[in-house]
Amino acid sequence: MKIDIWSDFVCPFCYIGKRHIEEATKGMEDITIEYHSFQLDPTAPEKYDGAMKEYFAENKGMSADQAESMIQQVTSMANNAGLDFHYETVQHGNTVKPHRLFQYAKTLNKGNEFMEAAKEAYFIRGQWLNDNDTLLELAEKIGLNKDKSAEVIESADYLNAMNEDIATAQQIGVQGVPFFVIDGKYGISGAQPVESFKQILTEIKTKAE
């Protein structure tokens, strides 16, 4: 069974959904998961200087109190998935540069590892994903060549690969992420609960037998 997942590094529900699908597929045989690039906010600056509650208030048309409440709810969901989010230290910004490095990692079958490392850096360790040193640290962490990674970071390499993923998402009607496609046929939107994922995957597997 092939599971394609469109995801962005700065999407909290993508990280939560990642944990849920990993838990749901535990013990299942012949499961392949492949991540694809998606940008939640292509217009985001390279670095947003304010607090995340200010960013959400400005971009989602809500008050600061509503934004703070949303952050608390998302953090609670993350905690339930075993993730220790720290929105107070998050450094937000555009994700083109990390997506390009992710695409390079994919050519070496390390895309999934990069996706995990980058999400952890953003949500848990408060690292800025457009910082070259941070990206090189992530590259080394998952075993990528440092010199080649530096070349990718400082160029426009793999931009086409990123855009192809986004174009495919548009073609299949993806409106938000995470978005899961099972065996190229069945689309699932959002960070579904673990039990829901298990039920869906079991049903699809049964149909295929």
C-alpha positions as CSV (number, residue, x, y, z in Angstrom):
1,M,0.0,0.0,0.0
2,K,1.4,3.4,-1.0
3,I,0.5,6.5,1.0
4,D,1.4,9.9,-0.6
5,I,1.2,12.8,1.8
6,W,1.3,16.5,0.9
7,S,2.7,18.5,3.8
8,D,4.4,21.7,4.9
9,F,7.0,22.0,7.6
10,V,5.1,24.9,9.4
11,C,1.7,23.1,9.4
12,P,0.9,21.9,12.9
13,F,-1.8,19.5,11.7
14,C,0.7,18.0,9.3
15,Y,3.0,17.0,12.2
16,I,0.1,15.7,14.2
17,G,-1.2,13.8,11.2
18,K,2.3,12.4,10.6
19,R,2.2,10.9,14.1
20,H,-1.3,9.6,13.6
21,I,-0.6,7.8,10.3
22,E,2.6,6.4,11.8
23,E,0.6,5.0,14.7
24,A,-2.2,3.7,12.5
25,T,0.2,1.8,10.2
26,K,2.2,0.1,13.0
27,G,2.2,-3.6,12.4
28,M,0.9,-3.3,8.8
29,E,3.0,-4.9,6.2
30,D,4.0,-3.5,2.8
31,I,3.3,0.1,3.6
32,T,5.3,2.8,1.7
33,I,4.9,6.5,2.7
34,E,6.1,9.3,0.5
35,Y,5.9,13.0,1.4
36,H,5.4,15.8,-1.1
37,S,5.9,19.6,-0.9
38,F,3.1,22.0,-0.2
39,Q,3.2,25.7,0.9
40,L,0.5,26.9,3.3
41,D,1.5,30.5,2.7
42,P,3.6,31.2,-0.4
43,T,3.4,34.9,0.4
44,A,5.0,34.6,3.8
45,P,8.2,36.6,4.3
46,E,11.5,34.9,4.7
47,K,11.2,35.6,8.4
48,Y,8.2,36.9,10.4
49,D,9.4,39.0,13.3
50,G,6.4,38.9,15.5
51,A,4.9,36.2,17.8
52,M,2.9,33.5,16.2
53,K,-0.4,34.7,17.8
54,E,0.2,38.0,16.0
55,Y,0.8,36.1,12.7
56,F,-2.4,34.1,13.0
57,A,-4.4,37.2,14.0
58,E,-3.1,39.1,11.0
59,N,-3.5,36.3,8.5
60,K,-6.6,34.5,9.7
61,G,-8.7,37.5,10.6
62,M,-9.0,36.7,14.3
63,S,-8.3,38.5,17.5
64,A,-5.2,38.0,19.5
65,D,-7.2,36.2,22.2
66,Q,-8.7,33.9,19.5
67,A,-5.3,33.2,18.1
68,E,-3.9,32.4,21.6
69,S,-6.9,30.0,22.2
70,M,-6.3,28.3,18.8
71,I,-2.6,27.9,19.7
72,Q,-3.5,26.3,23.0
73,Q,-5.9,23.9,21.3
74,V,-3.4,22.9,18.7
75,T,-0.7,22.4,21.3
76,S,-3.0,20.2,23.3
77,M,-3.7,18.1,20.2
78,A,0.0,17.8,19.6
79,N,0.6,16.7,23.2
80,N,-2.0,14.0,22.8
81,A,0.0,12.8,19.7
82,G,3.2,12.7,21.7
83,L,4.6,16.0,20.4
84,D,5.8,18.9,22.7
85,F,5.1,22.0,20.6
86,H,6.6,25.3,21.7
87,Y,4.8,28.1,19.9
88,E,6.4,30.7,22.1
89,T,9.8,30.0,20.4
90,V,8.6,29.3,16.9
91,Q,10.4,31.3,14.2
92,H,8.1,31.5,11.2
93,G,8.9,32.1,7.6
94,N,8.5,31.1,4.0
95,T,9.3,27.4,3.3
96,V,10.7,27.5,-0.2
97,K,14.3,27.0,0.9
98,P,13.7,24.0,3.2
99,H,11.4,22.4,0.6
100,R,14.2,22.6,-2.0
101,L,16.5,20.8,0.4
102,F,13.7,18.3,1.2
103,Q,13.5,17.6,-2.5
104,Y,17.2,16.9,-2.7
105,A,16.9,14.6,0.3
106,K,14.1,12.7,-1.5
107,T,16.6,11.9,-4.4
108,L,18.6,10.0,-1.8
109,N,15.6,8.3,-0.2
110,K,15.8,10.5,2.9
111,G,12.8,12.8,2.3
112,N,10.8,11.3,5.1
113,E,13.7,11.7,7.5
114,F,14.1,15.4,6.5
115,M,10.4,16.0,6.9
116,E,10.6,14.7,10.5
117,A,13.8,16.6,11.3
118,A,12.5,19.9,9.9
119,K,9.2,19.7,11.7
120,E,10.9,18.9,15.0
121,A,13.3,21.9,14.5
122,Y,10.4,24.3,13.8
123,F,7.8,23.2,16.3
124,I,9.9,21.8,19.2
125,R,13.3,23.4,19.0
126,G,12.4,26.9,17.8
127,Q,14.8,26.9,14.9
128,W,14.4,29.2,11.8
129,L,14.1,27.0,8.7
130,N,15.5,29.7,6.4
131,D,18.8,29.8,8.4
132,N,21.5,28.2,6.3
133,D,23.3,26.8,9.4
134,T,20.1,25.2,10.7
135,L,19.4,23.6,7.3
136,L,23.0,22.2,7.2
137,E,22.6,20.9,10.7
138,L,19.4,19.1,9.6
139,A,21.1,17.8,6.5
140,E,24.0,16.4,8.5
141,K,21.6,14.9,11.0
142,I,20.0,12.7,8.4
143,G,23.3,11.9,6.6
144,L,23.2,14.2,3.6
145,N,26.5,15.4,2.1
146,K,27.3,18.8,3.7
147,D,28.9,20.4,0.7
148,K,26.2,19.3,-1.7
149,S,23.5,20.4,0.7
150,A,25.2,23.8,0.9
151,E,25.1,24.1,-2.9
152,V,21.4,23.3,-2.9
153,I,20.6,25.8,-0.1
154,E,22.5,28.6,-1.8
155,S,21.0,28.1,-5.3
156,A,17.6,27.6,-6.9
157,D,18.2,23.9,-7.2
158,Y,15.1,21.6,-6.9
159,L,12.7,24.5,-7.1
160,N,11.1,22.7,-10.1
161,A,10.6,19.5,-8.1
162,M,8.9,21.5,-5.3
163,N,6.6,23.3,-7.8
164,E,5.7,19.9,-9.5
165,D,4.5,18.6,-6.1
166,I,2.4,21.7,-5.6
167,A,1.0,21.5,-9.1
168,T,0.0,17.9,-8.6
169,A,-1.8,18.9,-5.4
170,Q,-3.7,21.5,-7.3
171,Q,-4.6,19.0,-10.1
172,I,-6.1,16.6,-7.6
173,G,-7.9,19.3,-5.7
174,V,-5.9,19.6,-2.5
175,Q,-7.2,22.7,-0.6
176,G,-5.2,22.2,2.6
177,V,-2.7,19.9,4.2
178,P,-2.1,17.3,5.4
179,F,-3.6,15.5,2.5
180,F,-3.2,11.8,2.1
181,V,-3.7,9.8,-1.1
182,I,-3.9,6.0,-0.7
183,D,-2.8,3.9,-3.6
184,G,-3.3,6.8,-6.0
185,K,-7.1,6.5,-5.6
186,Y,-8.4,7.5,-2.2
187,G,-8.0,11.0,-0.8
188,I,-8.1,11.8,2.9
189,S,-7.9,15.4,4.2
190,G,-6.7,16.5,7.6
191,A,-5.1,15.0,10.7
192,Q,-7.6,12.2,11.2
193,P,-7.7,10.3,14.5
194,V,-5.6,7.2,14.7
195,E,-8.6,4.9,14.8
196,S,-10.1,6.6,11.8
197,F,-6.9,6.1,9.8
198,K,-6.8,2.4,10.9
199,Q,-10.4,1.9,9.8
200,I,-9.9,3.6,6.4
201,L,-6.6,1.7,5.7
202,T,-8.2,-1.6,6.7
203,E,-11.2,-1.0,4.4
204,I,-8.9,-0.1,1.5
205,K,-6.7,-3.1,2.1
206,T,-9.8,-5.4,2.2
207,K,-11.1,-4.0,-1.1
208,A,-7.7,-4.7,-2.8
209,E,-7.6,-8.4,-1.7
